[in-house]
C-alpha cells in the first residue's frame, strides 16, 4: 500500500506525480481540552485521519493526493 503522506514521500515519488491530477490536502484542527481522557491534539488526529481517507478515495478514482502534515490552527475558545 502506497503512503499518501507528504512527509513520507521521497523526491522520486514527487517526480512521478502528474501535477494536473494531484492535490495536496491540508488537515487543520484546533488544540482543545477534551477532558482528562483525550489528548489536546485529538482534533488534529481526526483531521489527519479524514485527510488520509480522502486521499485513499481519490486514489481509487485515478487521482493523486498527498496529505500535508497537520496544522494546529488555534486553541478553541472554551
ABEGO torsion letter per residue (X at the ends): XBBABAAABBAAAAAABBAAABBBBBBBBBBBBAEAABBAAAAAAAAAAAAAAAAAAAAAAGBBBBBBBBBBABBBAX
